[in-house]
Amino acid sequence: TQATSRAQAAAPKAPAAAVSRGGTPLVRAAPNLREAVVPKAPRSPASKLEVALESAAAAAQAQMAHSPDVEALGHALLVEADSPSPTRLVEAALMSSVLPRVSKVGYFRLLSYGEGRDQKLEFMRAIAKFGLEDIPFDAQCGMTVDEAMHLFAASGGKTDEIFDTIIDKFTAYAADKDFVMVSGERITARGSSAAEMPGSTSFYARLASALNLPTLVVHNMSGHAVQGSDSPLRDGDGAPAVDTNSVKASLTGYKTGYDAANVRLAGAIVEGVPVASYERAAAAIRADLADSGIFPVAVLPRESKMTELTMAEVASALDTRVLYGAHNLETQVVRNVEVGTKQMPELISLLETKPGTLLVTSATRSEVLLSMLLVTQSKNVPLHPGILLTGCKEMPASVTRMLSGIETIGKPVLMTDKSTYEAAIALAHLRDAGPGRPSGHLRTSSIKLEAAEHLMELHLDKKFGAAMVRDNPTEDVSPIIFKHNMFAAARLNKQHIVLPEGDDVRVLTATGELLHRGLCDVTLLGPEEQIRTLAEKAHVNLDGVAIVDPHKVLLDEPQEWAEGLVQGLWKAREEKGMTESSARELLLHDEAYFGTMMMMNGLADGMVSGACHSTANTMRPALQLIKMAPGFSMASSVFFMLLRDKVFVYGDCAINVDPTAEELAQIALASARTSRAFGISPRIAMLSYATGDSNQGPMIDKVREATEIARERAPDELIEGPIQFDAAVDPAVAAVKFKGQDSPVAGKATVCIFPDLNAGNNAYKAVQQASKSSAVGPIMQGLRLPVNDLSRGCTVDDIVNTVVCTALQSIAVKEQTSREND
């Protein structure tokens, strides 16, 4: 081909450093190589600010490494907050930070507004990974505010009976918990007239003393940004001044009260620092607190995601039906609300001038819905969060029939039987749910919680975090904690994942979610205009994603870095008869090879494909080019089985049909490495139909030999085999079959290795169906760099989970490489 020949003649030669020779991956690419060659969309001002804040957080962590050690806090911590919102998110994020190290957490409200009215407790109970919702509401609070105030008045201002009740209930609640966060929210103003009243700082100080609880104060900076104040942080660069003196005065007042009650003030968290002045303000706040004898636990910048209203919250609060765009509800932010009484030209103008407008209109106005869906297809009008149809439970059959013929409707469309007036009033109240009012929309705010958790991961003093649960190690993790840890690790150490199937709407929707949640950086492969058009139809925002069209960078506008992929592929497969021309043709027409070569040349950390291609199409380039990690001669796979209260690793359930003893040993050791990368302590059971020496036969002999090989190669791993499944996972059965033996695996296995694909594949499907549990996988293992395959029936959630798994594998590869180089 002539086009290819022209491109070869025109393309610049790639620099030697960018070429992968002999199939050796360039894991350590030049620091700015990716930024230099992969054309990313321009960063928005918000994302630039995010980078600056992360840089400031890293610098602060370096300074905090020299801070004094923190004395262990024990098993409970009283958190007193000076405002209810958004400190509830800070409390939740702080509690999330202990989850990787404990198995059972608790949350206890000293004073509650009552069931259905206590925003903080309702919010914490709704976070599934905390495991609080099955506990009776009354068991998680000492007393309601009304009850406490009544007793206080009836007793002539005494608190003895109040304290007795709260202490008894807390002691009973905390008895079986590894860590309990105790919440005390200031209810009455501090001052002499309120010194003993329930909800005052003095009240909480006396309770903390009685319960021997260390205390943490969470201070919200709302109202402290004052332009033109006398604060030393006043700048001439347009950044708002921050009155750090009032922060110091407020927290010093808390310290005085706690000191007087002989209560240990473990530290303070200051949240909501204006981002424009964050670096200087945070440094001043830390210095002021340290000078006052208050440990600066974290200084958190103001995060807009923590206060923005999402379409998911609208859907939950108004109890709507979701007609379309369910996967986009969490990512669509409502900044304005407009009742659709205007004509279409006026509505379009409104959407152009007020991005983020939720349109509320009667379901009888089908023309508004249809027009808004058409507006979504226009590149000239900003995407708006969605449409709320009112006064109806069902769409007219003719409209439903017409809409069902549209291939993709990504715009969120909600329906409620409330009238337009009732819906508008309800939306107005969503942002005005104060203390003691119904809990409102915050119960379902997973995006808000993730934003708060990310802030806490970046800014929490590591020594304080360790002191919170220093004495509570845990080995096994629940499915909820497993997924929490996965996503937290991915956010904290972002990897760059390439997705070759940029023309699949599920991949695009997953990409939007990955970017919005800050889980990784993404490169999509395919024609850019086609991808962006499909994204607009699907209502997916691709701001910040890299889109690479192989035809453009290899033919239309040849790029030096892309030529490096050609040269690398040619050199890696030259001995197999590949020519430079055939290498170019392969990269032009097979995105999986293009994505694999991006990894080989250090332009991506991992790849996920298979949504619309076969497993062979995904894995062939990886096996030919990336090849196997040292110590492994074959690829294998595992599934993470997310049962009700534990996560197991099953391997190999997808790849190797009848592995030999040598191959079975490799599968076991690869599964142990994968398990450890995902925070699961590997205790490996080599499964068979008999345990120990109770039987003989070719299958058992193979498993026995594989166990011996694996033990010899990895003497530090905990491996048992041959062993039956029940003896591997059930302590009672293990006690019988291993009577008198001290096996570290029997009854406690976390990694189950099946003798062949027939056993493994049927076992994982049987467990999945019988227990109605989730299976994450297959996750490929044994390769030098991570590549994972999707099923062609995958969902958006499947893609998100697999990409995050790939990111964690990439992190593990880099850590392993670093250890080997050291």
N, C-alpha and C positions, 0 to 999 in steps of 0.2 A: 502495500500500500503506500499510494502516493502521499496521502496526508501524513502517514507515519514517517516517511522518508523526509518530508519537508520539516517535520518537527525535530527529527534527529539532526538535520543540518542547522536548524535555527537555535536549538536548545543549548544553553551554556553548559559547560562541563561542571559537574558538581565538585566541590572541594573534597579532598580526601577524607577529612574528618567526618563528613556526612554520609560516607559510603560504608555499607555493611559488607564485609568481605568474608567469604568462606562460611556464611551462615552465622556469624558471631553477632549477637545483638549489641547495639551500642546503648547499653542501659544508662550510662553516664554521658548524656549529651551535653553540649556546651550550654551554659546556664540560660542564655537568652535565645537558644535555637528555636524553641517552639514559638515564642513570641515573634521572632523575626520572620518565620516562614509560613506559619499557619494564619491565614487572614481572619482574625476575629472581628466581630462587630465592635464598633467604638464603645468604650465604657461610658455608662451614664454618669452624671455627677454623683448620684447616690452610690454607685458601685465603686467609684474612685474614692469616695469618702470611706466606704467600708474597708478598702485596702489600707487606707491611712490609719483607720482605727485598729485594724489587726496588727499593723506594724507597731503602733503605740502600745498595744497589749503585750506584744512580744518583748518590747523594750522594758515594760514594767515587770514582766515575769522575770527577766534577767536581774533586775534590781531586787525583786522580792526573794530571790534565791539567797541573798545575803541577810535577810531579815531574821530575827530571833526565832528559835524553834518554838513550836506551839505545844503546850501541855495537852495531853489527851483529854478529850471532852467527855468521855464516857459513852453512855448509850442513849442519851436524850439531850436535846438542846432547846431552850426556850427562845423563840424568835418574837420580839416585840416590834410591831410595825406602826409607823405614825400615820399610815393611810391604807385603805383597803385595796386600792387598785392603782397601778398594776403590780403592787407588791405581792399579790397572790402568785403571779408568774415567777417572781424572784424566789419565793419560798418553794414553789414547785421545782424550779430549776436547781435550787440548792439540794433538795431532797433527791432529785434525779442523779446528782453528782455522787451520791453514796451507793447507788444501785449496783455498780459493777462489783462491789466488795461486800455486800450483805445480801441475805436471801429474804428477809422479812422486815419491811419498814412500816412505820405507823405515823399517823398524823392526828394530833389531839388538840381540840379547841378548848381553852380554859373557859371562855365565855362565848356562847353562840347566840346568833339571832333566831335560831329555831329552824326546823326542817322546812325546806322550800324557800327560806329567806336568807340563809347564810351563804353568801357568794363564795367565800373562800373554801368552806368545807364542802359545799356542793361541787365546786370546781375540782378540788383534790380527789373527791370520791369518784369523779367521772374519768380520772386518768387511770386507765386499765392497768398499767404496769405497776402501780402502787398497791393494787389488790385491796382496795378499801371499800368498794361498793357493796360487798356481801356482808359487811359488818353493820350491825344496827346503828342508825344515825345517832341515837341517844348515847351509845357506848363510846362515841368518839368526841363527846363534849362534856365538860364538867357540869355546866349549868347554863340555862339560857340567861340572856341579859335581863329580861323581865323578871325571872325568878330571883336573880341576884339582887336586883334593885328593890324588889318587894321585901326580901329578907333583911336587907340592909336598913330599910326604913322601919320595918317592924321591930328590929332589935335595937333601935336607937343608935344606929351607926356602927354596930359591931359586925365583924366579919368571921367570927369563929365558926358558926354553922356553915357558912359559905365555903370556908376553907376545908372543913371536915369532909363535906360532900365532894368537892373537887379532888382532894387528895385521894380519897377512897376510889373514886372512879378512874383517876389516872393510874394509880397503882395496879388496879385490876386490868386495865387496858394494856399497859406497857409490859406486863409479866412475860409474854411470849414473843416480844419483838426484839430484833437486833438493834434497831435504831428508831427512835421516835422524835419527830419534830413537834414541839409544843408551841402552839400559836397563841400569842396574846396581842390583840389589836387595841390600840388606845381608843377608848370610847369617850371619856370625859377629858376636858382640858386640864392640863397640869396647873397646880396652884394650891394654895393653902386650903381653900374651901373644898377642893376635890381630892385632898391628899389620901383619904381612906376609901374613897368610893370605888366600887367595882369598875374595872376598866382603866383606872389611873395607873401611872407608872409606879407609884408607891404600892398599889395593890399587887401588881405583877412582881415587884421586887420581893415583897413578903412571901408570896407564893413560891417564887424561885428559891428563896432561902429555905422554906419549909421542905421543898422537894429536892433540895441540893442540886439545882439545875444551873449549869453555866448559861449565860444569856448572850444573844446576838441582837443588835438593833438594826433594823432596815429603815433607812431614811430616804424619803422621796424628795428630789430637788425641784419639784414643780413650784414655780414662783421665785426661784433663786436666780434666774437669768435676768439681769437688770441692765439694760443698755444705759451707759453713762453713769454707773454707780462709782463709788469711791474705792471699789475693790481693786487690789493690786493687779488684777488680771484684765483691766480695761485696756483694749487694744485700739490701734489706729487702722487695723486692716479690715474693719467691718464686722469682725466676730463679736458676738454679744459678750458683754462682761458677765462674770460669774461671781456672785457674792459668797465667797468661800467662808468668810467670817461668820455668817449666820449658820452655816453648816456646822462649823466648829462649836459655836455656842450651843446649838441644839443638842449635839451629841455629848458635849461636856455636861450638860444638864442631866442627861440620862446617867452618865457615869457617876455623878455625885449622888443620885438617888440610889443606885445599886451599891455603891461603896458603903453608904450609910446602912444598908440592910445586910452588909457582909455577903454580897452576892458577886460572883466572878463575872465581870463583863468580858466575854471572850473576844469581842470585836464588833465591828460595824460594817455594814454594806451601805454604800451611798449609790443610789440609782437615779437615772434620768438626767445625767450631766449633759448639757447641750453639746452636740457633736462638733460644732464649729470651734469651740474652745476646749475640746476634751483634753488634749494632751497636757496643756498648761494647767487646766483646772484640776485634773486628776492628780498631777504631781503635787500641787499645792494642798489638796485635800489629804493625800497620804501623809505629807509632812506635818500638817496640822494635827491629824489624828495621832501620829506617832509622838509628837511633842506633848500631847494631852494624855498619853498613857493608854490610848485606845488602839487596838490592833486593827489596821486597815484590811479587812478581809477581801473586799472587792470594791472597785469604783467602776460602775457600769454606765456606758454612754446611753443616751436616749435612743430607743430603737422604735422606729415608726411601726414596724410589723406588730409590735406588742399592743398597739392601741387602734390599729386599723380594723374596720368592720369588713368581714368577708361574706361572700355569698353563702358559704356553708353555715355561717352563724345566722344569716337571715332565714335560710331554709329551716334550721332547727328551731329558732325562736318563734317563727310564725307557723310551724308545723305544716309546711307546704309539701305538695307533691313536686318531685323533680322530673320534669318532662324531658329535658335535654341537658347535656353538658354536665352530667354528674361528676365527671373526673376533673372538671375545671373549677368546682365550687370553692375549694380551699385557696386557689391562687388568684381569684378575682376579688379585687378590693373595691368596696363601695365608699366613695368620697362625697357623693351628692345623691340626693333622691329627687326625682322629678315625676309628678303625676301627669300622665300622658293625656292631657286635655287639648294640647296644641295640635295644629295641623303639621303634616310631615315636614315641610320645609323649615318650620320653626324648630321642630325636634332635632332635625339633622344639624342645624346651626348650633343648637344647644350642646349636642354631643361633641361638636368640633371645638367649642370654647370651654367646655367643662368635662374633661376626661374623667372617667370613673363614675359616671352618672348611672344610677340604677333607675330604670324606667318602670313606673307602676301604672298599669292601665287595666281597664275592665276587659275580661276575657271575651266580651261581646265584640270588642274592636279588633277583629281578626286582621284587619288591614294594617294595624300598627305592628302586630307581631310579624306579619309577612314582610313589611317594609324594613323593619329592624334587622331581620335575617338577611335581607338583600344588602343593607348598609354594611353588614359584617364582611361582605365580599369586596368592599371597596378599600383600596390602599390609601385613599385620601381622607378617610375618617378614622380617628383613633378607635381602637377596640374599647367597648364599654362593658361593664361587668355582667350585665344580663337584663332580663325582663321578668317582672312579677305580674302575673295575670290574676285578677281578683274577681270575686263574686261567682265562682264556678268550681265544680268538682271534676268536670269532664269537658274536653274540647269538642266542638262540633265534629261529627263523624267525617264530614267532607274535608275539613281542614286537616284532621288527623290523617286521613287517607292520602291527601296531597303531600303532607310533610314526610310521610313514611317512604315516599319515593325519592327523597333527597338523600344522597349518599352519606354526607357528613354534616351534622349540626352540632358544633362544639360550644356555641353560646349557651350559657346557663339560662334555662327558661323554667320558672317556678309557677305553681298555681296554688291559690288558696281560696277557700270559700268565704273568707272575710270580704267585706265591702272595701272599696278603694279607700274610703275615709278611715275605716278601722285599721287597714294595713298601713296607711301612712302614719297614723298615730303610734302604732306598734313600733314602726321603724324609728320614729323620733325618740321613743322611750329606750331603745336599745343602748344608746350611748349615755343614758342617764340613770343607769341602775346603781344607785348608791347603797351604802350599808343598810342591811335590814330589808331591802326591797327584793322582789323575786330575782333569782339568780341570773336569768337572762341568757344571753348568747354565748357567754364565755365557756360553757361546759364543753363545747365541741371545738375549741380553738387549738387544734394540733399545730398549725403553723405558728401561732403565737408562742406556744410552749416550746417549740423547737428553736425559735428565735431567742427566747430567754435562756434556754439551755446552752445555745452556742455562745451567748455573751458570758455565761457563767464559766464555760469551759475555757474561754480566752482570758478572763480577768480574775477568777478566783485564785487566791494565794494557795499554791500547792501544799504548803505546810499545814495550812488550816484544813484543807480538804482531807489530808491524811490523818490529821488529829481527830476528825469527826468520827471515824470508824476504825481507829488504829487496832483495836482488839477484836475485830469481827471479820476475819477472813472467811470467804466462802468459795467452794470449788464448783458446785453445780449451779446452773442458771436456769431460770424459767424461760419459756418462750418469749414472754413479753420483755423481760430484761435482755434476752439475747438480741432481739430486734432493736431495742433501745441502744444497746452497746454498739451494734453494727453501725447504726446511723450516726451516733455521736462520734465514733472513730472516723467515719468517712468525712464528716463536716470538719473535724479538727485537722485533718491532713488530706486536703483535696487532691485527688488524682485526676488525670486527663484520660478520658475513655472515648474511644472512637466507635461510632455506631454506623456501619456501612449501609443500613437500610433506611436512609433518610426519606424515602418516598412512601413509607408506611405510616399511616395516621396514628397507630398505637405507639410507634417509636417516637413520633413527634410529640404526642401528648405526654409520654414518659419523660422526654427531654425537657419539656416545659416544667414539669414537676421537679425533676432533678435540679434544675437551675434555680427555681424559686425557693427550694428548700436548702440550697447551698451545699448539696451533697457531693458534687464533683464538677469538673469542667468537661464539656462535651464537644466533640467534632462530629458533625453529620456529613456523610458522603452522598453526593448526587447533584443534579442540576439545581442551582440555587433558586432560580425563579420558580421552578416547579415545587420545590420544598416550601418556599415562603407562601406561595399561593395555597398549598394544601394546609399549611399552618393557620392561615387566616380563616379558611373555611372551618377548621377545627377549633378556632378561638384559642390558639396557643401562642403565647408570647415567646419569641426566640431571641430576645435581646441578650447579647453576650455570648451566644453560641457561635462556634466556628463552622462554616459550611464550605466544604471543598468539593468542587466538581472536577473529577479526574480528567475529563475531556478538556476543560478550560486550562488547567495547569500543565497538562502534557502536550496539548495541541494548539488551542486557540491563543493562549498567552503563556508560553512555556516559562516555567519557573525553575530556578537553579536547584531548589530543594527537591522539587518533584523529579527532576532529572536524576538526583541522587537515589531516589527509589528505584528507578529503572536500572541504574548501574549496580545497585546493591542486589536486586533480584537476579540480574544477569550473572553476576559473579557467584552468587550463592547456588545457582542451578546450572552453571555452565557445564559441569561434568556430566549432567543429565541430558545434554544436548540443546539447552536453551540458548538462543541467540539474543543479541541486544534488541533486535526488531520484535522477536516473539515476546520478550519480557515487556516491552512497551505495550504491545497489543493486549497482553494479559492484564496489565494494570489499567488499561483503558476500559476493559469490558468486565472485569471482575472486581467489585469493590472490596470483597473479602481479602483478596491479595493486596489491594492498595492499603487497606487498614492494617494488615499484618506488617507490611513494609514500613508503615509509619511507626509502628512499635519497634521494628528492627533498627530504624534510624533515629530512635530517641524522641520521636514527635508525639508519642502517645504512650500511656502506661498500661493500657489494657484494651480489649475489644470484646464486644457482645454482638452477636448476630444470630440469625436463624428464624426471625419472625416470619419471613417469607422465603426462606431458603432451606435446603436440607442440611442435616448435621454434617454430611460429607463436605458440602460446600464451605461450611464454617471452619471445620477442623483441618481440612487438607492443607491449606496454606500454613497453618500453625505447625503441623507436624513436619512439613517440608522445610520450613524456614526457621522458626523459633527453636524447634527441637526440644529435647528433654533436659531437665535440670540434672546437675551432677548427682550420681547415685541412682538414677532412674532410667530405665530403658523403654518404658511404655507409659502411655497416658491412661488415666483411670478417672473415676468420678465418685462423688458422694452426694447424698441427699441429707439435708438437715431436717430431721423429723421433729416438728414442734408439737409435742404432746401437751397435755393439760398443765403439768407442773414441771416438765423437764425437757431438755433438748438432747436428742441422740444424733449421732452421725452414722449413717448407713453407707457402706461401700462394698463392692462396686455394684451398683444397681442399674447401670445404663450402657457400659462400654464393652467390657471384656467377657466373652461368652463362657470360656472354660479355662481360667488362668491356671498355670502351673504353680507348684509350690514356690518357686522363685518369684513369679509374678504376684502371687498372693501376698508374699512378704513385702514386696514393693508397694502393693495397694495399702497394706496396713500402715507402713511407715509414711507414705504420702498422706493418708487420712489423718494420721497423728499430727503431721505438720499443718494440714488444713484446719483441723480442730483447734490447735493452739492459736492459729492466726485469727480465729473468730472468738477467742476468749473462753474456750471450753477445755478443761484439763483432760487430756486423753488417757483413758483407761481402756485398753484395747482387748476385745473379746474376739478370738478366732473361732467362728461358729461352725458347728458340725452337728450331726444327729446323735452324737454320744459325747459324754464328758470324760476327760482324762483318759485312763486306761481301761474304761469299762467295755470297750468294744474295739474291733479292728475291721479294716476294709480299705479299699483304694481311696475313697473319699476322706476317711478319717486320717489315713496315713499322710495324705497330701496336706491336710490342715496341720497335722503334728509337725511335719517337716517345715512347713511355712512358718510355724511358730518358732521353731528352733533357729531358722535363718534370721527372722526378724529380731529375736533376742540377741543373737550374736552381733548383728550390725548396729543395734541400738540398745546396748545393755541398760541404759538409764530409763527406757520406756517401760511402762507397766503393761505387760502382755500376758494373757492367759489363753490356753488352747491345747487341744480342742475342748470346746465347752458348748453346751446347749444354751439356747436363747434364754430359757427361764432361769437357769442357774447364773447367767450373765447379768440379768437385770433385776432379779427378785432376791432380796437378802434372805428371806425365809427359805427359799429353795436352795440357795447357795449354802446356807448353814447346814443343810442335810447332805448335799452332794460333796461339800468340801469340809465335812466334819473333822475337826482336829487339825485343819490346815489353815494357814494364815495367808489367804490370797488377797492382794490389794485390788483385784479386779472383780472377782466373783461377787455377784449381787450389787456391784457398783459400776458396771461398765458404762462408758459414755460413747465409745466407738465400737460398732458392730461390723465385723468383716465377714461377708457371706462367701461360701466356698465357690459359687459360680453365679452366672447371671440369672439362671432360672430361679434359684433360691432368692437372690437379692431383689430382683425386679418384682416378683410376686409378693415378697415379704413387705417391701415398702408400700406397695399398693394396698395390700390387705390391712396393714396397720392404719394407713391413711383413711381408708373407707370405714373400717370398723370403729375407729375412735373419732372419726370426723375431725381429724387434725390436719394441719398444713404440712406440706413437704416443699422445702425450698431447694431447687436444683433441677437438673443435675449440675453440680459445680465441678468443672474439670480440674484435674491436678496432675502434677508431674512435669508440666511444661516449665521452661525457663521464665517465660512471661505469661501472664494470665489471659486466656481466651475462653469465653463461655458461650454455650449454645442455647438458644431459646427453642421452645416447641412452636410449631406454626399456629397452634391455637392459643398462644400466650395472651395474657391480659396486660393492661398497662401496669398493674401492680407487680406482675411477674417480671416485667422488664425493669422496673425500678429496683426491685429486690436483687435481681441478677447483676445489674450494673453496680450496686453498692457492694455486693459480694466480690465482684471483680476488682473494685477499688481496694477493698481490704486485702485481697490476695496480692495486689501490687505493692501495698505498704509492707506486707510480710516479705516479699521478694527483696525489696530494697533493704530492709532490716537484716535479712540473711546475708545479702551481699556485703553490707557494711561490716557485719561480724567476721565474715571470712577474710575481708581485706585487712581488718585490724589484726 
